[in-house]
Amino acid sequence: MGEIDEGLERAERTRPIPQSTAARMRFLLKGAKGSTKQLAQDLGVSQRTVQRWLTGKGNPKPAAAKKVEEQVRAKWQPKVKDRVRKAAETNGFMLHMQATFGFSSAAGSTDDPRQRPITHKMPGSVAQQLYAARDAGASQAEQERILAEALREHYFKDGGRARNLDVELNDIAWMDMEI
C-alpha cells in the first residue's frame, strides 16, 4: 500500500484498526456471523487454525497475516468510510505533505528537484480522481501522477502564474489528508 492509499485510509478512520491477531479475528468473526468455518473458508485456512488464532495460541504465517489485514481494512467502519468519501468528493480535503518535486518551466528558473512541505486545500474533483484510481487498483505511481497534476494546477500555478510549469512528484516523505 502506498502513501496516498494510506493517507486516504487514515482520513476514513475514526477508531484505530485492531492490531493483535486475536482482536482482528474476533472482528472478522462478527462479519462471518460467528462461524469459524465460514471465516476459515474466507481466509483459506482450516477451521482449527482460525480457532487457534482466536484464542491467541498461534499466529498466522506472513501470507495469511496479509490476507487477515486486507480483510480487516476492507471491512473496518464502512459507513464512516462512505461518509468521509462523500464529504471529500463534495467539499475537498486539506492536503499536508512533504515531498520532493521536480520542475520544468521557462528559461531562467530552476528545475532542480527539491523537497518542500505543502499544506493546501484541494478541491473535491481531486478526491474523486484519487478515490476512482484507488478503486480501479491504480499503482502508487499513477496516484502520484494524479496528485502531481492537481498540485501543479491548484498549488504551483494558483490562478494562472507559472503557465508553462510542469511538476513531477518524485518522492513522498510523509503525507496526510484531513477531511
C-alpha positions, 0 to 999 in steps of 0.5 A, spaced: 500 500 500 502 506 498 502 513 501 496 516 498 492 509 499 494 510 506 493 517 507 486 516 504 485 510 509 487 514 515 482 520 513 476 514 513 478 512 520 475 514 526 477 508 531 484 505 530 484 498 526 485 492 531 492 490 531 493 483 535 491 477 531 486 475 536 482 482 536 482 482 528 479 475 528 474 476 533 472 482 528 472 478 522 468 473 526 462 478 527 462 479 519 462 471 518 456 471 523 460 467 528 462 461 524 469 459 524 468 455 518 465 460 514 471 465 516 476 459 515 473 458 508 474 466 507 481 466 509 483 459 506 485 456 512 482 450 516 477 451 521 482 449 527 487 454 525 482 460 525 480 457 532 487 457 534 488 464 532 482 466 536 484 464 542 491 467 541 495 460 541 498 461 534 499 466 529 498 466 522 504 465 517 506 472 513 501 470 507 495 469 511 497 475 516 496 479 509 490 476 507 487 477 515 489 485 514 486 486 507 480 483 510 480 487 516 481 494 512 476 492 507 471 491 512 473 496 518 467 502 519 464 502 512 459 507 513 464 512 516 468 510 510 462 512 505 461 518 509 468 521 509 468 519 501 462 523 500 464 529 504 471 529 500 468 528 493 463 534 495 467 539 499 475 537 498 480 535 503 486 539 506 492 536 503 499 536 508 505 533 505 512 533 504 515 531 498 520 532 493 518 535 486 521 536 480 520 542 475 520 544 468 518 551 466 521 557 462 528 559 461 531 562 467 528 558 473 530 552 476 528 545 475 532 542 480 528 537 484 527 539 491 523 537 497 518 542 500 512 541 505 505 543 502 499 544 506 493 546 501 486 545 500 484 541 494 478 541 491 473 535 491 474 533 483 481 531 486 478 526 491 474 523 486 480 522 481 484 519 487 478 515 490 476 512 482 484 510 481 484 507 488 478 503 486 480 501 479 487 498 483 491 504 480 499 503 482 502 508 487 505 511 481 499 513 477 496 516 484 502 520 484 501 522 477 494 524 479 496 528 485 502 531 481 497 534 476 492 537 481 498 540 485 501 543 479 494 546 477 491 548 484 498 549 488 504 551 483 500 555 478 494 558 483 490 562 478 494 562 472 502 564 474 507 559 472 503 557 465 508 553 462 510 549 469 510 542 469 511 538 476 513 531 477 512 528 484 518 524 485 518 522 492 513 522 498 516 523 505 510 523 509 503 525 507 496 526 510 489 528 508 484 531 513 477 531 511 
